[in-house]
Amino acid sequence: MFGAMSDTLSAIVSSGRTGSANPALFIGLAGDAPHTPPARIALGEVDRVDLGRAETRTIKHATIDGARVVIVTLADPRMSTNHARLSRVGGRWVLEDLESKNGTTVGPDRIKRKPLEDGDSILVGHTALVFRAAAEQTDLDGDPPHAMSDLATLYAPLADRYRELATVARTNVAIEIRGETGTGKELVAHAVHELSGRPGKLVAVNCAALSSSMLEAELFGHKRGAFTGANEDRAGLIRSADKGTLFLDEIAELPMAAQATLLRVLQSGEVTPVGSDVVVKVDVRLVTATHRDLDAEVAVDKFRADLRARLLGFAIDLPALRKRREDLSLLVSALLDRHAPSRAVTFSSDAVAALYAHDWPLNVRELERSLQGALAVAPDRIEMQHLPASVGATEPIDMPVYREATAEEKSLKDQLVGALSRHEGNIAAVGREMGKDPTQIRRWMKRFGLKRD
């Protein structure tokens, strides 16, 4: 889903890996080219980072007047040639705007100079950056031979666990995937199945959605005539996963009676369909997922201790999306590939800022639904108004710049004021006169502090 790891990681720059926590700068979503791979710049042995515009993206290390400098150029036409600078000042990293034409923002605020905090999102032009005060110096410039696209991440703690997961996937060890709703547990289960090499298929079962009255028949199958409506033999979900992977999502929701039956299946490797006395051998690899603490559920007698013991093996916790904003560009690119593979989609600066400012309480699932909705109404450029109100709740970042306007800008403002006056504030008419989309007219009005009247 997340694009080729080799493409992504070839863009990653790291210096001075020491195995300890160090600051890092992540180059994220580029609004004009959202499929541009992200990059990671380790700052542990760097004194300064210069950000500017060029025809292509480059990341170069240099020594300038004794200072260790990383020169980063981005192919972003809305950036200035010398746009911004990050400098190590004492024990802090400070971001400074270098009188750029379109400004620099941190979160919703346009800044001239600001000390950075861990997790700060930065916008230069139409490109997002994420600063980490303590990014683990994990070796991310190599692509593990067993890695696959659904396990791509720039979040170092998760990358470590993904490497271990890829190894465990080739064994029969039970795997438990934990995390908040929408963090991508089923995607990881699919990746485990692909890496396992098992010839059967993956069968995903949402335990919370199983009918309590028909649960055993759905899981273990049934014979024709076993109950009213049983008009034919059914293999059931567990037998359908024979020689493959059985993914039990929200396993904490499984009723106690079904837990006892599942335990017998895991212990014996056999299933007895409802209405039959014939035992059927099954060979399944078990992957479970839950957003609950199963040990806590055992303590209050809501989950069987013996079944819990059977499920113990390799556990992986998927972090919430708000904790891994450096992965937003990977996720957005992959979701565009999934839902708009033939469209050249771009994002406005407001939309990019909103994606990085939002906390994503429903995680990757919420991001996917938000992009699906935007793609349904946007032509090919996603603006702030195309995103859900909850995502676009931040103030637009196109605010008046803190400098004297250039002659070109004064001329543009005069044209805009004249056109607004002639068309009595009709933005669509102003756009037609100036040959611009109404969205651009609104952006200019906001920039110059103009109202329709």
LODREN-905757 format. One record per residue (C-alpha): residue number from 1; chain; z, x, y. Coordinates in steps of 0.001 Angstrom, whole numbers, m for minus. Each point is the difference from the previous one (the first is absolute). Last residue first. Layout:
REM LODREN-905757
num=NUM; cadena=A; up=Z; east=X; north=Y .
...
REM end
This chain:
REM LODREN-905757
num=453; cadena=A; up=45; east=m16992; north=45142 .
num=452; cadena=A; up=m929; east=1228; north=m3471 .
num=451; cadena=A; up=2652; east=2701; north=161 .
num=450; cadena=A; up=m421; east=3754; north=569 .
num=449; cadena=A; up=2452; east=2802; north=m883 .
num=448; cadena=A; up=m2726; east=2640; north=m218 .
num=447; cadena=A; up=445; east=705; north=m3704 .
num=446; cadena=A; up=681; east=m3640; north=m820 .
num=445; cadena=A; up=m3169; east=m1075; north=1770 .
num=444; cadena=A; up=m1917; east=2786; north=m1790 .
num=443; cadena=A; up=1275; east=m1219; north=m3403 .
num=442; cadena=A; up=m846; east=m3590; north=872 .
num=441; cadena=A; up=m3562; east=1052; north=873 .
num=440; cadena=A; up=m234; east=1957; north=m3261 .
num=439; cadena=A; up=1020; east=m3103; north=m1960 .
num=438; cadena=A; up=m2582; east=m2033; north=1901 .
num=437; cadena=A; up=m2717; east=2280; north=m1490 .
num=436; cadena=A; up=m1931; east=1964; north=2602 .
num=435; cadena=A; up=m3362; east=m276; north=1746 .
num=434; cadena=A; up=1572; east=m118; north=3465 .
num=433; cadena=A; up=m1440; east=m3397; north=884 .
num=432; cadena=A; up=501; east=m1387; north=m3514 .
num=431; cadena=A; up=3587; east=1240; north=m89 .
num=430; cadena=A; up=755; east=m1562; north=3379 .
num=429; cadena=A; up=m1343; east=m3312; north=m1302 .
num=428; cadena=A; up=2256; east=181; north=m3066 .
num=427; cadena=A; up=2957; east=923; north=2211 .
num=426; cadena=A; up=m342; east=m3003; north=2295 .
num=425; cadena=A; up=2398; east=1056; north=2784 .
num=424; cadena=A; up=m1828; east=m1782; north=2804 .
num=423; cadena=A; up=m3404; east=1391; north=m1051 .
num=422; cadena=A; up=m694; east=1713; north=3329 .
num=421; cadena=A; up=3631; east=1115; north=396 .
num=420; cadena=A; up=236; east=1391; north=m3520 .
num=419; cadena=A; up=m3289; east=1846; north=533 .
num=418; cadena=A; up=1194; east=1533; north=3262 .
num=417; cadena=A; up=3355; east=1068; north=m1437 .
num=416; cadena=A; up=m1766; east=1566; north=m3003 .
num=415; cadena=A; up=m2475; east=1894; north=2107 .
num=414; cadena=A; up=2814; east=1287; north=2244 .
num=413; cadena=A; up=1998; east=1069; north=m3076 .
num=412; cadena=A; up=m3017; east=1859; north=m1414 .
num=411; cadena=A; up=m510; east=1824; north=3298 .
num=410; cadena=A; up=3675; east=971; north=152 .
num=409; cadena=A; up=m217; east=1246; north=m3604 .
num=408; cadena=A; up=m3007; east=2182; north=781 .
num=407; cadena=A; up=1684; east=1374; north=3127 .
num=406; cadena=A; up=2988; east=984; north=m2154 .
num=405; cadena=A; up=3282; east=m1942; north=58 .
num=404; cadena=A; up=3116; east=1974; north=930 .
num=403; cadena=A; up=2372; east=357; north=m2888 .
num=402; cadena=A; up=2395; east=m1985; north=m2212 .
num=401; cadena=A; up=m2522; east=m2066; north=m1911 .
num=400; cadena=A; up=63; east=m3786; north=195 .
num=399; cadena=A; up=799; east=m1504; north=m3403 .
num=398; cadena=A; up=m2259; east=m311; north=m3057 .
num=397; cadena=A; up=2862; east=156; north=m2538 .
num=396; cadena=A; up=225; east=m3728; north=m556 .
num=395; cadena=A; up=3620; east=m1182; north=m355 .
num=394; cadena=A; up=1154; east=m403; north=m3589 .
num=393; cadena=A; up=m97; east=m3348; north=m1790 .
num=392; cadena=A; up=m3401; east=691; north=m1542 .
num=391; cadena=A; up=1315; east=163; north=m3552 .
num=390; cadena=A; up=2014; east=m3231; north=180 .
num=389; cadena=A; up=m2842; east=m1744; north=1838 .
num=388; cadena=A; up=m2363; east=761; north=m2873 .
num=387; cadena=A; up=m2824; east=2428; north=870 .
num=386; cadena=A; up=m3316; east=m1137; north=1481 .
num=385; cadena=A; up=1469; east=m181; north=3522 .
num=384; cadena=A; up=775; east=3725; north=m47 .
num=383; cadena=A; up=m3637; east=906; north=m602 .
num=382; cadena=A; up=m1822; east=730; north=m3255 .
num=381; cadena=A; up=m3587; east=1055; north=652 .
num=380; cadena=A; up=m2674; east=m1161; north=m2424 .
num=379; cadena=A; up=m311; east=m3682; north=917 .
num=378; cadena=A; up=3685; east=m920; north=m379 .
num=377; cadena=A; up=934; east=m3360; north=m1522 .
num=376; cadena=A; up=126; east=579; north=m3776 .
num=375; cadena=A; up=652; east=3726; north=356 .
num=374; cadena=A; up=3181; east=m726; north=1947 .
num=373; cadena=A; up=1299; east=m2354; north=m2694 .
num=372; cadena=A; up=m698; east=2498; north=m2764 .
num=371; cadena=A; up=1596; east=2759; north=2076 .
num=370; cadena=A; up=3215; east=m1977; north=412 .
num=369; cadena=A; up=59; east=m997; north=m3689 .
num=368; cadena=A; up=m352; east=3649; north=m1042 .
num=367; cadena=A; up=2686; east=1222; north=2391 .
num=366; cadena=A; up=2344; east=m2749; north=m1197 .
num=365; cadena=A; up=m550; east=1026; north=m3642 .
num=364; cadena=A; up=584; east=3639; north=931 .
num=363; cadena=A; up=3495; east=m753; north=1359 .
num=362; cadena=A; up=1426; east=m3493; north=397 .
num=361; cadena=A; up=2327; east=1149; north=2820 .
num=360; cadena=A; up=m2917; east=1933; north=1563 .
num=359; cadena=A; up=1970; east=1683; north=2845 .
num=358; cadena=A; up=m2844; east=m297; north=2537 .
num=357; cadena=A; up=m512; east=2837; north=2489 .
num=356; cadena=A; up=m2649; east=1860; north=m2028 .
num=355; cadena=A; up=m2241; east=m3021; north=m513 .
num=354; cadena=A; up=570; east=m1090; north=3612 .
num=353; cadena=A; up=m1091; east=3386; north=1386 .
num=352; cadena=A; up=m3220; east=m117; north=m2038 .
num=351; cadena=A; up=m676; east=m3557; north=1229 .
num=350; cadena=A; up=581; east=932; north=3639 .
num=349; cadena=A; up=m2282; east=3049; north=m348 .
num=348; cadena=A; up=m2773; east=m2251; north=m1304 .
num=347; cadena=A; up=m905; east=213; north=m3675 .
num=346; cadena=A; up=m3318; east=641; north=m1783 .
num=345; cadena=A; up=m1813; east=m1623; north=m2944 .
num=344; cadena=A; up=m3379; east=1223; north=m1233 .
num=343; cadena=A; up=m497; east=m2726; north=m2613 .
num=342; cadena=A; up=m1320; east=350; north=m3565 .
num=341; cadena=A; up=3294; east=502; north=m1829 .
num=340; cadena=A; up=1927; east=m2624; north=2005 .
num=339; cadena=A; up=2866; east=m1198; north=m2225 .
num=338; cadena=A; up=575; east=2875; north=m2432 .
num=337; cadena=A; up=m1363; east=2886; north=2040 .
num=336; cadena=A; up=1840; east=m1357; north=3047 .
num=335; cadena=A; up=3174; east=m107; north=m2108 .
num=334; cadena=A; up=m483; east=3636; north=m1007 .
num=333; cadena=A; up=m491; east=1152; north=3574 .
num=332; cadena=A; up=3022; east=m1984; north=1190 .
num=331; cadena=A; up=2177; east=1440; north=m2763 .
num=330; cadena=A; up=m933; east=3626; north=589 .
num=329; cadena=A; up=401; east=m444; north=3764 .
num=328; cadena=A; up=3404; east=m1634; north=m452 .
num=327; cadena=A; up=1332; east=2796; north=m2235 .
num=326; cadena=A; up=1737; east=1914; north=2823 .
num=325; cadena=A; up=1871; east=m3244; north=682 .
num=324; cadena=A; up=2097; east=698; north=m3109 .
num=323; cadena=A; up=3445; east=m1466; north=754 .
num=322; cadena=A; up=m1385; east=m3231; north=1503 .
num=321; cadena=A; up=m2058; east=m417; north=m3189 .
num=320; cadena=A; up=3152; east=m403; north=m2069 .
num=319; cadena=A; up=601; east=2729; north=m2556 .
num=318; cadena=A; up=m1036; east=m446; north=m3645 .
num=317; cadena=A; up=2874; east=949; north=m2305 .
num=316; cadena=A; up=m1014; east=1508; north=m3331 .
num=315; cadena=A; up=1921; east=m276; north=m3264 .
num=314; cadena=A; up=m829; east=1828; north=m3229 .
num=313; cadena=A; up=1752; east=m1150; north=m3150 .
num=312; cadena=A; up=2540; east=m2789; north=m234 .
num=311; cadena=A; up=m1542; east=m3310; north=m1042 .
num=310; cadena=A; up=1697; east=m89; north=m3392 .
num=309; cadena=A; up=3406; east=560; north=1614 .
num=308; cadena=A; up=m623; east=m2955; north=2316 .
num=307; cadena=A; up=m808; east=m2109; north=m3056 .
num=306; cadena=A; up=3396; east=922; north=m1495 .
num=305; cadena=A; up=1796; east=m706; north=3299 .
num=304; cadena=A; up=m1521; east=m3477; north=271 .
num=303; cadena=A; up=m620; east=m1146; north=3566 .
num=302; cadena=A; up=1897; east=m2573; north=2060 .
num=301; cadena=A; up=3377; east=989; north=m1370 .
num=300; cadena=A; up=1410; east=1117; north=3393 .
num=299; cadena=A; up=m3; east=3704; north=m912 .
num=298; cadena=A; up=m3417; east=m312; north=m1659 .
num=297; cadena=A; up=m1507; east=m1274; north=3275 .
num=296; cadena=A; up=1531; east=2987; north=1807 .
num=295; cadena=A; up=m1661; east=2304; north=m2521 .
num=294; cadena=A; up=m3261; east=m1878; north=514 .
num=293; cadena=A; up=13; east=654; north=3755 .
num=292; cadena=A; up=m2569; east=m2475; north=1310 .
num=291; cadena=A; up=m3509; east=572; north=1396 .
num=290; cadena=A; up=m1372; east=23; north=m3524 .
num=289; cadena=A; up=m2702; east=1606; north=m2088 .
num=288; cadena=A; up=m506; east=690; north=m3684 .
num=287; cadena=A; up=m2436; east=2134; north=m1977 .
num=286; cadena=A; up=1; east=m255; north=m3790 .
num=285; cadena=A; up=m2585; east=1683; north=m2240 .
num=284; cadena=A; up=m1004; east=m2412; north=m2728 .
num=283; cadena=A; up=m610; east=275; north=m3736 .
num=282; cadena=A; up=288; east=m3363; north=m1730 .
num=281; cadena=A; up=526; east=m1003; north=m3649 .
num=280; cadena=A; up=m248; east=m3724; north=m747 .
num=279; cadena=A; up=2679; east=m1816; north=m2015 .
num=278; cadena=A; up=m1088; east=m3233; north=m1688 .
num=277; cadena=A; up=2633; east=m2744; north=147 .
num=276; cadena=A; up=m1990; east=m2064; north=2485 .
num=275; cadena=A; up=766; east=m2843; north=2424 .
num=274; cadena=A; up=561; east=2337; north=2950 .
num=273; cadena=A; up=m1661; east=3355; north=m710 .
num=272; cadena=A; up=2120; east=2698; north=m1684 .
num=271; cadena=A; up=m480; east=3369; north=1686 .
num=270; cadena=A; up=743; east=3438; north=m1434 .
num=269; cadena=A; up=692; east=3463; north=1409 .
num=268; cadena=A; up=3475; east=m272; north=m1492 .
num=267; cadena=A; up=2268; east=1083; north=2847 .
num=266; cadena=A; up=m2316; east=m976; north=2846 .
num=265; cadena=A; up=m745; east=m3398; north=m1561 .
num=264; cadena=A; up=3673; east=m641; north=m652 .
num=263; cadena=A; up=819; east=837; north=3628 .
num=262; cadena=A; up=m2692; east=m2401; north=1189 .
num=261; cadena=A; up=1660; east=m2791; north=m1990 .
num=260; cadena=A; up=3402; east=721; north=1546 .
num=259; cadena=A; up=m1486; east=214; north=3507 .
num=258; cadena=A; up=m1743; east=m3344; north=m584 .
num=257; cadena=A; up=3370; east=m1639; north=m583 .
num=256; cadena=A; up=1489; east=1725; north=3077 .
num=255; cadena=A; up=m2709; east=m1315; north=2314 .
num=254; cadena=A; up=m2422; east=2603; north=1457 .
num=253; cadena=A; up=418; east=215; north=3796 .
num=252; cadena=A; up=1211; east=3618; north=m156 .
num=251; cadena=A; up=m3407; east=850; north=m1481 .
num=250; cadena=A; up=m1631; east=m509; north=3401 .
num=249; cadena=A; up=m3269; east=1410; north=m1377 .
num=248; cadena=A; up=m316; east=609; north=m3741 .
num=247; cadena=A; up=m2979; east=2297; north=m502 .
num=246; cadena=A; up=m1062; east=217; north=m3654 .
num=245; cadena=A; up=m2287; east=2976; north=m594 .
num=244; cadena=A; up=m2609; east=425; north=m2721 .
num=243; cadena=A; up=m131; east=322; north=m3768 .
num=242; cadena=A; up=877; east=m3715; north=m165 .
num=241; cadena=A; up=149; east=m1486; north=3524 .
num=240; cadena=A; up=m1375; east=m3369; north=m1117 .
num=239; cadena=A; up=2760; east=m32; north=m2613 .
num=238; cadena=A; up=2586; east=4; north=2800 .
num=237; cadena=A; up=m1768; east=m2677; north=2067 .
num=236; cadena=A; up=m363; east=m2594; north=m2733 .
num=235; cadena=A; up=m2397; east=m23; north=m2956 .
num=234; cadena=A; up=m750; east=m3723; north=260 .
num=233; cadena=A; up=m934; east=m2228; north=m2940 .
num=232; cadena=A; up=m1540; east=m3311; north=995 .
num=231; cadena=A; up=891; east=m3517; north=1108 .
num=230; cadena=A; up=3593; east=768; north=991 .
num=229; cadena=A; up=305; east=m3030; north=2309 .
num=228; cadena=A; up=3087; east=m1390; north=m1666 .
num=227; cadena=A; up=1711; east=2781; north=m1917 .
num=226; cadena=A; up=m744; east=2453; north=m2829 .
num=225; cadena=A; up=m3206; east=m1894; north=m758 .
num=224; cadena=A; up=m2204; east=3112; north=233 .
num=223; cadena=A; up=2112; east=3098; north=m327 .
num=222; cadena=A; up=1679; east=1667; north=2944 .
num=221; cadena=A; up=26; east=3168; north=2093 .
num=220; cadena=A; up=2861; east=2381; north=766 .
num=219; cadena=A; up=94; east=13; north=3787 .
num=218; cadena=A; up=m1558; east=m3357; north=823 .
num=217; cadena=A; up=1604; east=m1760; north=m2958 .
num=216; cadena=A; up=3371; east=1541; north=855 .
num=215; cadena=A; up=m224; east=m1123; north=3629 .
num=214; cadena=A; up=m1225; east=m3541; north=m559 .
num=213; cadena=A; up=3081; east=m1908; north=1186 .
num=212; cadena=A; up=1017; east=2683; north=2496 .
num=211; cadena=A; up=m3511; east=123; north=1515 .
num=210; cadena=A; up=m804; east=3586; north=895 .
num=209; cadena=A; up=m414; east=716; north=3708 .
num=208; cadena=A; up=3076; east=2221; north=425 .
num=207; cadena=A; up=m1065; east=2107; north=m2992 .
num=206; cadena=A; up=m3282; east=945; north=1668 .
num=205; cadena=A; up=m1875; east=1438; north=m2980 .
num=204; cadena=A; up=m2680; east=2682; north=320 .
num=203; cadena=A; up=m2006; east=814; north=m3129 .
num=202; cadena=A; up=m1578; east=3464; north=m1 .
num=201; cadena=A; up=m2712; east=387; north=m2594 .
num=200; cadena=A; up=m119; east=1838; north=m3296 .
num=199; cadena=A; up=m1443; east=3478; north=m531 .
num=198; cadena=A; up=3061; east=1907; north=1352 .
num=197; cadena=A; up=m1078; east=2964; north=2141 .
num=196; cadena=A; up=3356; east=m26; north=1782 .
num=195; cadena=A; up=m1521; east=952; north=3364 .
num=194; cadena=A; up=m1784; east=m3324; north=371 .
num=193; cadena=A; up=3129; east=m1908; north=m1042 .
num=192; cadena=A; up=2204; east=1919; north=2424 .
num=191; cadena=A; up=m2477; east=m650; north=2826 .
num=190; cadena=A; up=39; east=m3735; north=m766 .
num=189; cadena=A; up=3812; east=49; north=109 .
num=188; cadena=A; up=m149; east=1828; north=3347 .
num=187; cadena=A; up=m2246; east=m2738; north=1403 .
num=186; cadena=A; up=2422; east=m2618; north=m1365 .
num=185; cadena=A; up=2911; east=1601; north=1874 .
num=184; cadena=A; up=m1863; east=116; north=3306 .
num=183; cadena=A; up=2802; east=m214; north=2586 .
num=182; cadena=A; up=m446; east=m3763; north=399 .
num=181; cadena=A; up=3576; east=m1073; north=m675 .
num=180; cadena=A; up=2417; east=2902; north=270 .
num=179; cadena=A; up=82; east=2717; north=m2609 .
num=178; cadena=A; up=602; east=927; north=m3605 .
num=177; cadena=A; up=m2420; east=1000; north=m2734 .
num=176; cadena=A; up=1524; east=488; north=m3460 .
num=175; cadena=A; up=m1939; east=1981; north=m2581 .
num=174; cadena=A; up=653; east=m43; north=m3741 .
num=173; cadena=A; up=m840; east=3309; north=m1693 .
num=172; cadena=A; up=m3068; east=m208; north=m2244 .
num=171; cadena=A; up=m1526; east=3199; north=1378 .
num=170; cadena=A; up=m3136; east=578; north=2093 .
num=169; cadena=A; up=1502; east=m1859; north=2977 .
num=168; cadena=A; up=2889; east=2496; north=101 .
num=167; cadena=A; up=m2304; east=2683; north=1406 .
num=166; cadena=A; up=m1492; east=m2248; north=2679 .
num=165; cadena=A; up=3492; east=m1203; north=862 .
num=164; cadena=A; up=1176; east=3565; north=645 .
num=163; cadena=A; up=m2849; east=592; north=2455 .
num=162; cadena=A; up=640; east=m3391; north=1589 .
num=161; cadena=A; up=3669; east=922; north=461 .
num=160; cadena=A; up=m887; east=3116; north=1984 .
num=159; cadena=A; up=m2550; east=m1901; north=2104 .
num=158; cadena=A; up=2668; east=m2605; north=770 .
num=157; cadena=A; up=2343; east=2624; north=1463 .
num=156; cadena=A; up=m2931; east=1542; north=1950 .
num=155; cadena=A; up=m1393; east=m3096; north=1706 .
num=154; cadena=A; up=m3680; east=958; north=207 .
num=153; cadena=A; up=m910; east=m2412; north=m2778 .
num=152; cadena=A; up=m2674; east=m588; north=m2644 .
num=151; cadena=A; up=1196; east=m1617; north=m3229 .
num=150; cadena=A; up=m2605; east=m2776; north=m151 .
num=149; cadena=A; up=m2690; east=2657; north=467 .
num=148; cadena=A; up=842; east=2022; north=m3074 .
num=147; cadena=A; up=2022; east=3138; north=m683 .
num=146; cadena=A; up=m243; east=1575; north=m3460 .
num=145; cadena=A; up=m1601; east=3265; north=1108 .
num=144; cadena=A; up=2519; east=404; north=2836 .
num=143; cadena=A; up=m1914; east=345; north=3297 .
num=142; cadena=A; up=1149; east=3016; north=2018 .
num=141; cadena=A; up=792; east=92; north=3683 .
num=140; cadena=A; up=3131; east=m2093; north=m399 .
num=139; cadena=A; up=2483; east=2685; north=m1041 .
num=138; cadena=A; up=3194; east=m1715; north=1104 .
num=137; cadena=A; up=1458; east=1301; north=3250 .
num=136; cadena=A; up=2258; east=m3015; north=399 .
num=135; cadena=A; up=m523; east=m1635; north=3379 .
num=134; cadena=A; up=3020; east=244; north=2281 .
num=133; cadena=A; up=m739; east=m890; north=3629 .
num=132; cadena=A; up=m3040; east=m2051; north=m939 .
num=131; cadena=A; up=m2528; east=m853; north=2694 .
num=130; cadena=A; up=m2724; east=m2582; north=m652 .
num=129; cadena=A; up=m3395; east=80; north=1697 .
num=128; cadena=A; up=m2342; east=m2875; north=820 .
num=127; cadena=A; up=m3538; east=433; north=1306 .
num=126; cadena=A; up=m1754; east=m2315; north=2464 .
num=125; cadena=A; up=535; east=2247; north=3016 .
num=124; cadena=A; up=3290; east=1740; north=m756 .
num=123; cadena=A; up=2588; east=m2339; north=m1523 .
num=122; cadena=A; up=3326; east=1296; north=m1304 .
num=121; cadena=A; up=2279; east=m1543; north=m2613 .
num=120; cadena=A; up=3562; east=1319; north=m59 .
num=119; cadena=A; up=1409; east=328; north=m3525 .
num=118; cadena=A; up=2625; east=2621; north=844 .
num=117; cadena=A; up=589; east=129; north=3743 .
num=116; cadena=A; up=m2185; east=1744; north=2573 .
num=115; cadena=A; up=1098; east=1356; north=3380 .
num=114; cadena=A; up=m2197; east=m1618; north=2677 .
num=113; cadena=A; up=m2317; east=1098; north=2813 .
num=112; cadena=A; up=m2618; east=m2023; north=1888 .
num=111; cadena=A; up=407; east=m3132; north=m2053 .
num=110; cadena=A; up=m1637; east=m3364; north=m565 .
num=109; cadena=A; up=2487; east=m2110; north=m1912 .
num=108; cadena=A; up=m698; east=m2392; north=m2886 .
num=107; cadena=A; up=713; east=2566; north=m2734 .
num=106; cadena=A; up=m637; east=3385; north=1550 .
num=105; cadena=A; up=m3032; east=m199; north=2250 .
num=104; cadena=A; up=m2443; east=2517; north=1425 .
num=103; cadena=A; up=m2353; east=m604; north=2905 .
num=102; cadena=A; up=m3594; east=m1151; north=365 .
num=101; cadena=A; up=m1291; east=2742; north=2325 .
num=100; cadena=A; up=2403; east=2700; north=m1152 .
num=99; cadena=A; up=2362; east=1552; north=2521 .
num=98; cadena=A; up=1247; east=2421; north=m2678 .
num=97; cadena=A; up=2358; east=m2498; north=m1700 .
num=96; cadena=A; up=3093; east=1772; north=m1304 .
num=95; cadena=A; up=1738; east=m412; north=m3347 .
num=94; cadena=A; up=3295; east=1842; north=m588 .
num=93; cadena=A; up=1239; east=1319; north=m3338 .
num=92; cadena=A; up=3705; east=741; north=m41 .
num=91; cadena=A; up=2259; east=2913; north=m1033 .
num=90; cadena=A; up=m618; east=2014; north=3139 .
num=89; cadena=A; up=m3302; east=m1249; north=1345 .
num=88; cadena=A; up=m2706; east=78; north=m2665 .
num=87; cadena=A; up=m3135; east=m1248; north=1681 .
num=86; cadena=A; up=m2400; east=m2854; north=m711 .
num=85; cadena=A; up=m2967; east=m150; north=2361 .
num=84; cadena=A; up=m2350; east=m2718; north=1217 .
num=83; cadena=A; up=m3599; east=m711; north=1032 .
num=82; cadena=A; up=m1970; east=3134; north=754 .
num=81; cadena=A; up=m3569; east=m1147; north=m685 .
num=80; cadena=A; up=1103; east=m3541; north=807 .
num=79; cadena=A; up=209; east=m2671; north=m2664 .
num=78; cadena=A; up=m1984; east=m3222; north=m29 .
num=77; cadena=A; up=m2930; east=1632; north=m1797 .
num=76; cadena=A; up=2178; east=765; north=m3053 .
num=75; cadena=A; up=m1383; east=2743; north=m2240 .
num=74; cadena=A; up=3389; east=1723; north=m47 .
num=73; cadena=A; up=815; east=3593; north=900 .
num=72; cadena=A; up=3234; east=1608; north=m1155 .
num=71; cadena=A; up=974; east=3498; north=1103 .
num=70; cadena=A; up=3122; east=1153; north=m1844 .
num=69; cadena=A; up=1874; east=2653; north=1978 .
num=68; cadena=A; up=2353; east=2829; north=m880 .
num=67; cadena=A; up=1033; east=1422; north=3376 .
num=66; cadena=A; up=m370; east=3709; north=775 .
num=65; cadena=A; up=m2291; east=m586; north=2956 .
num=64; cadena=A; up=m2185; east=m2201; north=m2225 .
num=63; cadena=A; up=146; east=467; north=m3779 .
num=62; cadena=A; up=m2370; east=m2303; north=m1837 .
num=61; cadena=A; up=m102; east=m2613; north=m2753 .
num=60; cadena=A; up=m2944; east=m2379; north=m101 .
num=59; cadena=A; up=m350; east=m3680; north=m840 .
num=58; cadena=A; up=m3459; east=m1429; north=668 .
num=57; cadena=A; up=m1327; east=m3532; north=345 .
num=56; cadena=A; up=m3599; east=m171; north=1113 .
num=55; cadena=A; up=m1797; east=m503; north=3333 .
num=54; cadena=A; up=3069; east=1068; north=1966 .
num=53; cadena=A; up=3053; east=m1558; north=1658 .
num=52; cadena=A; up=3434; east=1501; north=545 .
num=51; cadena=A; up=3496; east=525; north=m1374 .
num=50; cadena=A; up=1862; east=3307; north=379 .
num=49; cadena=A; up=2893; east=568; north=m2425 .
num=48; cadena=A; up=2722; east=2502; north=884 .
num=47; cadena=A; up=2612; east=2331; north=m1473 .
num=46; cadena=A; up=m974; east=m157; north=m3678 .
num=45; cadena=A; up=1847; east=1369; north=m3030 .
num=44; cadena=A; up=1540; east=m3251; north=m1247 .
num=43; cadena=A; up=m2641; east=m2186; north=1633 .
num=42; cadena=A; up=m1903; east=m1069; north=m3119 .
num=41; cadena=A; up=m3199; east=m1838; north=918 .
num=40; cadena=A; up=m984; east=m2898; north=m2253 .
num=39; cadena=A; up=m3403; east=m1645; north=64 .
num=38; cadena=A; up=m1411; east=m3483; north=m434 .
num=37; cadena=A; up=m3513; east=m579; north=m1341 .
num=36; cadena=A; up=m2429; east=m1693; north=2431 .
num=35; cadena=A; up=m716; east=m3459; north=m1428 .
num=34; cadena=A; up=1283; east=m1696; north=3152 .
num=33; cadena=A; up=m2730; east=1521; north=2219 .
num=32; cadena=A; up=276; east=m1511; north=3506 .
num=31; cadena=A; up=3676; east=m892; north=m444 .
num=30; cadena=A; up=965; east=3321; north=m1550 .
num=29; cadena=A; up=3019; east=m679; north=m2214 .
num=28; cadena=A; up=2340; east=2918; north=m613 .
num=27; cadena=A; up=397; east=3659; north=887 .
num=26; cadena=A; up=3437; east=933; north=m1314 .
num=25; cadena=A; up=2241; east=2462; north=1836 .
num=24; cadena=A; up=2712; east=1847; north=m1897 .
num=23; cadena=A; up=3577; east=1146; north=500 .
num=22; cadena=A; up=1656; east=2027; north=m2751 .
num=21; cadena=A; up=2158; east=m735; north=m3043 .
num=20; cadena=A; up=185; east=2876; north=m2465 .
num=19; cadena=A; up=m2403; east=1220; north=m2715 .
num=18; cadena=A; up=m1068; east=2933; north=2174 .
num=17; cadena=A; up=m3566; east=m889; north=698 .
num=16; cadena=A; up=m1072; east=2110; north=2970 .
num=15; cadena=A; up=m3115; east=m1826; north=1021 .
num=14; cadena=A; up=m1519; east=m3324; north=m965 .
num=13; cadena=A; up=m3313; east=m1585; north=827 .
num=12; cadena=A; up=m1190; east=m3119; north=m1734 .
num=11; cadena=A; up=m3666; east=m886; north=261 .
num=10; cadena=A; up=m768; east=951; north=m3594 .
num=9; cadena=A; up=2825; east=m2325; north=m963 .
num=8; cadena=A; up=m1825; east=m3149; north=921 .
num=7; cadena=A; up=m3307; east=782; north=m1653 .
num=6; cadena=A; up=1769; east=1251; north=m3143 .
num=5; cadena=A; up=2198; east=m3074; north=m75 .
num=4; cadena=A; up=m3023; east=m2253; north=m183 .
num=3; cadena=A; up=539; east=m3356; north=1653 .
num=2; cadena=A; up=3114; east=m2082; north=75 .
num=1; cadena=A; up=m964; east=m2684; north=m2532 .
REM end
